Amino acid sequence: MAKATDSFSKWEKATTQQEAFYAVAAAAFGAYDLENFSEAEAIAHRAIQLASLFEENWNVGNALFAGHTVLGLLALRRGDVELAIQELDTSAKNRGSPQLGSFGPTMRLAKELVELGKTEEVIAFLHQCLAFWKIGSPWVEVWEKKIRRGLVPNFFMNLHT
């Protein structure tokens, strides 16, 4: 919880739009992890909005991915699986970032959807992520095989925020 608290604190201390933009992705996950769901939703929407203001910035992919992932997680909490799937799909439709390209995207929403049996949707998402996560091919291949066998991958280090 310390990481979530720290991320949320950096967001709250931002004094410029650019500072907020650099803090917004972690803050959205931080608020969600702290179970401050109304704040998480507001920050997720703000992430998407800020991304449109900084279109050429390297952090755009992080903001878009986080915003849509958190909105998807929140949709699942409300029982809206279809909206969660839409947000999963939208999260992967961006050009990526240095972090998404190297560490890869978080699979938190994907994991929850696999657990609900939404396997084809998650497999499609995994393949979409390869557009920006070039080194993720081996992981996607393993995860897809597991999902197709009816298993839920543990997604290793990709449950990060």
N, C-alpha and C positions, 0 to 999 in steps of 0.2 A: 503493500500500500504506500510505501514511502515514495516510490517512483511516480505513482498516480498523483499523490499529493504535491510532489515537486513539479510535475508537468502542469497541473492545474494552477499552481502558484505562479509559475512563469507566465501563463496566459493572463492571469489577473493583474500582473505587474506590467504588462506591455503598455507602453505609452504612445506608440505609433502604430499605424496600420502594418508597416513592415515587420515590426517586432511581433505583433499579433499573428501575422501570416506565418512567421517562422515557428511560433509556439502552438498554432492551432491544431495541428494533427495530433500531437501528443496530448494536448489538453482535452480533445474530444474523447480519446480513449481513457484519459485520467478521470474525467468526470463520470464516464460510464463505469469504470472500475470502482469508483467511490460510491456507486449507486445513486448518484445525483443525476437521475435520468432526464429531468426537464432541462437541466443545464447542458447535459451531453447532447441533447437534441438541438438546442440553440447553438452550441459551439459547432456541431456537425454542419448545420446550415450555414453558419458563418464561414466555415472552411471552404465550402463550395463557392460562396460569394467572393471571398478573398482571392480564390484561385482565378476568378475572372478578372480581377484587378491587376494580377501579377502574371499574366499569361506567358511571358517569356522567361520567367524565373525557374530555376532548377527545382524548386520546392513545390511546383504546381501539382505534380503527380502525387506527392505525399498528401497534400491537402485534399485533393479530390478522392483519393483512395480511402483515406481516413474518414472523411465526411460521409461517403456513401456506405462504408463498412459499418460505422457506428449507427447510421440510420437503419441499416439492415438488422443489426443486432437489436435495436429498439423495436423494430417491427416484429421480430420474433417474440420478444417479451410480451407484446400485445396480442400475439397469436396470428399475426398477418404474414403467413408464410409466403404468399405470392409477392407482396411488397418486398419482403426480405430477399427473395430471388431476384427481383428487379434491381434492387440496390447492389447485390453481389455482382450482377452483370454490368451495371453501370460503373462500379468501382474499378473494374479492369479496363474500361474504355478510356484510357488516358495514355500519354506518352511515357509515363514512368518518371523516374528520378534516379539519382545516383544510389540512393538507399534501396529503392525497389529493384533496381537492376543488379545490385550485388547481394544484399541480404535476402531479397525477395519480399513478397507481400505477406502480411499476416493472414493466416488461414482460420482465424477465429470464427468468422461467419460461415465459411465453407464447412468447417468441422461440424458446427451445429446443424447445418442443412443436410450433411451426409447422415448424421444421426437421425434425422427425420425422414430419411429415405429419398432425398432429392439428389440422387446420384448423377443423373445425366446433366442436370443443371450445374452441378459442381465440376464435373469433368469438362464441360464447355468453358467454365470460368478458368480452370487450370490452364487450358490451352490458350485462352485469351491472354493470360498473364505472360505467356512466353513472348509476346510482342515486346515487352520491356524487360523481362527477366530471362535473358538469353542463356545464362548459366543454370537456369532452373530445370532444363530438360530432363536430366536424370531423376530429379525428385518428382517431377510431374509424371514421368513414366512409371515409377514405383507406386506413387499414390493412386494413379489411375488403375493399375493392376489390382491393387488392394480393394479399391472401391468396387470394381467390377466383380470381385470375388465375394462381395457382401461385407467387407471389413471396413472399419473406420480407421484411417491412418492416424498415427499420433502426430503427424506433421512436424515432428522434431522441434527445431528452433523457430519454426514459422508460426508459432502461436504468440509471438511477440506483438507489442504495440508500438 
